[in-house]
């Protein structure tokens, strides 16, 4: 087990955010958007989008059906209303509620986070 502690926000930043972007990009591509347009809407580079599609970036996080369905809805909202920040925050909140941070703590073999400051679902056990 790794004797390292990550703040829950770091797990969101390094793992969950890129995985959300990846899934949003895939949804946008399925809707017929160009890689250039997807990069613009997500505020990332075209090479980053290319890496999402080729599974070279953000491949370690899998989302459950509830989150996947929300990602599909959010990708439409981002395209229609250019609401990247609000949609990303909504998805992060859902990921917290669904225990994605907790699952990553376990998967990465990290020290238990401080329950007082944890973003995970209430009562979650990391150890």
C-alpha positions as a Python dict, from the first residue, in 0.01 Angstrom:
ca = {
    (1, 'X'): (0, 0, 0),
    (2, 'X'): (126, 345, -87),
    (3, 'X'): (191, 557, 219),
    (4, 'X'): (78, 877, 52),
    (5, 'X'): (-214, 1099, 115),
    (6, 'X'): (-401, 1287, -156),
    (7, 'X'): (-652, 1555, -89),
    (8, 'X'): (-986, 1455, -241),
    (9, 'X'): (-961, 1764, -461),
    (10, 'X'): (-632, 1632, -605),
    (11, 'X'): (-800, 1307, -701),
    (12, 'X'): (-1073, 1507, -871),
    (13, 'X'): (-817, 1725, -1052),
    (14, 'X'): (-577, 1450, -1163),
    (15, 'X'): (-822, 1166, -1230),
    (16, 'X'): (-1190, 1258, -1238),
    (17, 'X'): (-1178, 1584, -1437),
    (18, 'X'): (-975, 1435, -1723),
    (19, 'X'): (-1204, 1130, -1730),
    (20, 'X'): (-1511, 1353, -1744),
    (21, 'X'): (-1356, 1551, -2029),
    (22, 'X'): (-1279, 1228, -2209),
    (23, 'X'): (-1635, 1103, -2181),
    (24, 'X'): (-1781, 1441, -2280),
    (25, 'X'): (-1551, 1450, -2582),
    (26, 'X'): (-1664, 1102, -2688),
    (27, 'X'): (-2029, 1210, -2661),
    (28, 'X'): (-1959, 1521, -2865),
    (29, 'X'): (-1779, 1319, -3132),
    (30, 'X'): (-2077, 1083, -3150),
    (31, 'X'): (-2295, 1389, -3208),
    (32, 'X'): (-2081, 1480, -3510),
    (33, 'X'): (-1868, 1761, -3371),
    (34, 'X'): (-1517, 1811, -3506),
    (35, 'X'): (-1212, 1758, -3288),
    (36, 'X'): (-1137, 2130, -3320),
    (37, 'X'): (-1487, 2227, -3198),
    (38, 'X'): (-1468, 1976, -2910),
    (39, 'X'): (-1131, 2117, -2801),
    (40, 'X'): (-1272, 2469, -2810),
    (41, 'X'): (-1582, 2379, -2607),
    (42, 'X'): (-1379, 2188, -2345),
    (43, 'X'): (-1101, 2445, -2323),
    (44, 'X'): (-829, 2192, -2407),
    (45, 'X'): (-595, 2141, -2701),
    (46, 'X'): (-674, 1933, -3007),
    (47, 'X'): (-392, 1689, -2917),
    (48, 'X'): (-557, 1638, -2576),
    (49, 'X'): (-886, 1551, -2747),
    (50, 'X'): (-701, 1313, -2978),
    (51, 'X'): (-549, 1142, -2674),
    (52, 'X'): (-893, 1105, -2517),
    (53, 'X'): (-1012, 923, -2830),
    (54, 'X'): (-708, 696, -2849),
    (55, 'X'): (-727, 611, -2475),
    (56, 'X'): (-383, 761, -2409),
    (57, 'X'): (-524, 1004, -2156),
    (58, 'X'): (-773, 967, -1870),
    (59, 'X'): (-836, 597, -1918),
    (60, 'X'): (-822, 479, -1556),
    (61, 'X'): (-1164, 596, -1438),
    (62, 'X'): (-1487, 419, -1525),
    (63, 'X'): (-1824, 574, -1446),
    (64, 'X'): (-2146, 398, -1353),
    (65, 'X'): (-2462, 424, -1565),
    (66, 'X'): (-2604, 713, -1364),
    (67, 'X'): (-2293, 924, -1420),
    (68, 'X'): (-2262, 814, -1784),
    (69, 'X'): (-2621, 922, -1850),
    (70, 'X'): (-2552, 1257, -1682),
    (71, 'X'): (-2239, 1301, -1897),
    (72, 'X'): (-2446, 1253, -2212),
    (73, 'X'): (-2692, 1517, -2094),
    (74, 'X'): (-2411, 1754, -1994),
    (75, 'X'): (-2235, 1718, -2328),
    (76, 'X'): (-2552, 1840, -2501),
    (77, 'X'): (-2585, 2129, -2257),
    (78, 'X'): (-2223, 2231, -2311),
    (79, 'X'): (-2273, 2237, -2687),
    (80, 'X'): (-2610, 2416, -2673),
    (81, 'X'): (-2549, 2664, -2392),
    (82, 'X'): (-2167, 2676, -2362),
    (83, 'X'): (-2211, 2586, -1996),
    (84, 'X'): (-1885, 2398, -1935),
    (85, 'X'): (-1820, 2515, -1580),
    (86, 'X'): (-2170, 2460, -1445),
    (87, 'X'): (-2199, 2121, -1613),
    (88, 'X'): (-1856, 2013, -1492),
    (89, 'X'): (-1945, 2113, -1136),
    (90, 'X'): (-2273, 1923, -1160),
    (91, 'X'): (-2089, 1611, -1278),
    (92, 'X'): (-1825, 1642, -1006),
    (93, 'X'): (-2097, 1669, -743),
    (94, 'X'): (-2262, 1355, -882),
    (95, 'X'): (-1928, 1172, -893),
    (96, 'X'): (-1872, 1260, -526),
    (97, 'X'): (-2219, 1140, -433),
    (98, 'X'): (-2167, 816, -627),
    (99, 'X'): (-1840, 747, -443),
    (100, 'X'): (-1596, 782, -733),
    (101, 'X'): (-1335, 953, -512),
    (102, 'X'): (-1365, 670, -258),
    (103, 'X'): (-1323, 407, -530),
    (104, 'X'): (-1010, 582, -657),
    (105, 'X'): (-868, 602, -303),
    (106, 'X'): (-899, 224, -284),
    (107, 'X'): (-779, 158, -639),
    (108, 'X'): (-470, 376, -592),
    (109, 'X'): (-390, 227, -250),
    (110, 'X'): (-386, 568, -84),
    (111, 'X'): (-408, 646, 283),
    (112, 'X'): (-754, 704, 414),
    (113, 'X'): (-863, 1063, 369),
    (114, 'X'): (-965, 1272, 664),
    (115, 'X'): (-1337, 1206, 709),
    (116, 'X'): (-1392, 1562, 830),
    (117, 'X'): (-1281, 1703, 493),
    (118, 'X'): (-1366, 1415, 261),
    (119, 'X'): (-1569, 1490, -53),
    (120, 'X'): (-1686, 1131, -67),
    (121, 'X'): (-2032, 1010, 15),
    (122, 'X'): (-2119, 1023, 386),
    (123, 'X'): (-2014, 717, 583),
    (124, 'X'): (-1775, 587, 317),
    (125, 'X'): (-1490, 369, 435),
    (126, 'X'): (-1161, 395, 245),
    (127, 'X'): (-957, 151, 446),
}
